[in-house]
Amino acid sequence: MTTYIVLFNWTDQGVRSVKESPKRLDAAKKQLGDMGGSFKQFFLTMGEYDMVAVCEAPDDAVMARFGLSVGMLGNVRTQTLKAFPEAAYREIIASLG
């Protein structure tokens, strides 16, 4: 499984109905699970982003479909980062010429 960091910001629509946000999170977790992925961690954050999640998915295409389908609902905008674990980081750095 590949790890992804997902940065979320509420849209105007999403913040107007913020009390429904936990239900939307539950639906998103189920949706990603149905696609073969999972939420590993989820945080409400202060600063530039409203929420941050650490997710896993079988591949980039699954994560792209998930991000697009969540965005289509109009409650959040997402920015997804592919994450390399420490072992992969060390391997990448060691392979440099």
LUMVO-493740 format. One record per atom (N, C-alpha, C): residue in three letters; x negated, y negated, z. Coordinates in steps of 0.001 Angstrom, whole numbers, plus 500000, padded with zeros to 6 digits. Example, Ala and Ser with C-alpha at 12.3 -4.5 7.8 and 13.67 -1.06 7.14 Angstrom:
ala486810505690507800
ala487700504500507800
ala486800503300507800
ser487150502250507080
ser486330501060507140
ser487100499970507870
This chain:
met499160501189500000
met500000500000500000
met499120498754500000
thr499589497762499324
thr498897496481499274
thr499520495539500293
thr498685494723500933
thr499156493764501930
thr499323492395501290
tyr500387491704501690
tyr500685490363501197
tyr501034489461502373
ile500589488225502287
ile500996487189503238
ile502034486353502502
val503215486210503082
val504278485440502445
val504551484210503300
leu504439483044502667
leu504693481764503321
leu506075481293502893
phe506909480957503863
phe508289480562503583
phe508540479124504008
asn509324478422503215
asn509877477132503599
asn511369477163503330
trp512143476683504300
trp513576476576504090
trp513861475501503052
thr514835475748502213
thr515361474724501322
thr516375473914502129
asp516904472853501539
asp517961472097502212
asp519141473009502528
gln519499473850501579
gln520595474806501791
gln520285475745502951
gly519060476260502984
gly518678477218504015
gly518658476619505403
val518202475383505539
val518135474767506864
val519524474338507342
arg520417474008506406
arg521797473662506816
arg522488474857507463
ser522116476059507028
ser522719477273507594
ser521671478080508364
val520800477380509084
val519677478028509765
val520137479071510786
lys521318478895511356
lys521801479874512338
lys522046481237511704
glu522183481274510384
glu522356482543509664
glu521013483169509273
ser519933482459509550
ser518609482911509130
ser518238484304509648
pro518521484647510919
pro518180486010511356
pro518886487100510541
lys520123486862510144
lys520830487833509303
lys520185487920507924
arg519747486779507410
arg519071486781506111
arg517736487520506194
leu517022487348507320
leu515769488079507512
leu516030489577507541
asp517054489994508254
asp517393491421508300
asp517690491958506901
ala518422491173506110
ala518747491590504743
ala517482491671503888
ala516565490708504069
ala515307490727503315
ala514463491939503696
lys514414492259504982
lys513662493441505422
lys514224494704504790
lys515546494807504758
lys516179495977504152
lys515889496027502658
gln515990494882502007
gln515747494828500567
gln514321495265500227
leu513336494736500938
leu511958495139500676
leu511768496618500997
gly512386497082502062
gly512316498503502398
gly512888499381501295
asp514019498953500725
asp514631499704499629
asp513739499720498385
met512840498746498284
met511928498664497147
met510615499412497430
gly510508500024498599
gly509314500794498938
gly508299500047499774
gly508629498836500214
gly507711498037501024
gly508213497849502435
ser507561496958503173
ser507990496695504552
ser507412495379505054
phe508086494819506036
phe507565493685506796
phe506760494272507943
lys505512493905508073
lys504680494365509179
lys504734493393510346
gln504782492094510057
gln504882491065511090
gln505665489898510516
phe506333489164511390
phe507086487979510980
phe506929486923512067
phe506714485681511648
phe506513484586512594
phe507309483354512174
leu507934482694513119
leu508415481332512945
leu507209480458513224
thr506926479499512360
thr505708478708512515
thr506023477218512526
met505081476461513051
met505162475002513037
met504062474512512115
gly504355473482511366
gly503357472960510441
gly503892472958509030
glu503025473225508078
glu503386473128506672
glu504419474168506252
tyr504430475325506892
tyr505356476401506540
tyr506283476682507711
asp507513477058507390
asp508514477329508420
asp508396478738508990
met507991479678508142
met507872481072508557
met506727481720507788
val506141482754508367
val505075483519507722
val505345484997507977
ala505177485809506949
ala505342487251507103
ala504125487974506538
val503793489073507164
val502794489996506635
val503595491197506138
cys503494491453504843
cys504280492521504224
cys503370493501503506
glu503915494674503253
glu503237495655502420
glu504192496065501314
ala503632496315500140
ala504416496782499001
ala503548497704498156
pro504182498583497382
pro503408499520496563
pro502533498834495517
asp502982497688494989
asp502192497000493959
asp502665495564493800
asp501946494812492974
asp502252493407492762
asp503632493203492133
ala504029494092491245
ala505327493944490577
ala506477494036491578
val506379494944492524
val507415495059493562
val507476493773494371
met506327493260494747
met506313492042495559
met506833490852494761
ala506523490795493477
ala507038489722492627
ala508558489794492527
arg509089490994492327
arg510551491155492266
arg511195490755493581
phe510577491136494679
phe511119490786495988
phe511137489261496160
gly510021488604495891
gly509949487159496052
gly510955486427495179
leu511086486873493948
leu512050486245493043
leu513488486463493512
ser513794487670493958
ser515166487953494386
ser515530487178495651
val514576487010496563
val514827486209497768
val515003484740497379
gly514170484259496483
gly514263482876496039
gly515560482564495321
met516094483535494595
met517336483324493856
met518517483009494769
leu518434483395496029
leu519531483131496971
leu519594481666497369
gly518485480944497183
gly518488479505497400
gly518220479022498808
asn517900479918499740
asn517696479511501126
asn516242479231501486
val515325479843500744
val513897479649501008
val513132479569499698
arg511966478947499791
arg510960479001498733
arg509805479802499315
thr509181480605498493
thr508091481438498994
thr506799481162498240
gln505724481439498914
gln504401481461498298
gln503760482752498792
thr503352483617497879
thr502840484933498236
thr501352485024497945
leu500613485503498925
leu499167485675498816
leu498839487157498917
lys498079487665497971
lys497603489042498068
lys496459489044499076
ala496501489967500023
ala495515489985501101
ala494639491231501009
phe493343491024501203
phe492383492121501201
phe491955492385502644
pro492077493610503134
pro491639493899504508
pro490121493757504642
glu489660493752505875
glu488237493512506139
glu487330494476505387
ala487685495743505342
ala486830496721504656
ala486691496367503171
ala487782495977502539
ala487729495587501134
ala486926494294500972
tyr487116493357501883
tyr486339492110501869
tyr484845492421501896
arg484439493294502812
arg483021493642502934
arg482502494318501662
glu483328495177501089
glu482941495868499857
glu482796494866498702
ile483713493935498601
ile483649492927497534
ile482389492078497683
ile482119491628498908
ile480944490784499145
ile479657491572498872
ala479624492849499304
ala478434493668499094
ala478164493929497620
ser479201493894496806
ser479027494188495377
ser478523492999494580
leu478415491846495214
leu477925490667494504
leu476449490818494174
gly476054490345493012
gly474683490501492539
gly473658489721493250
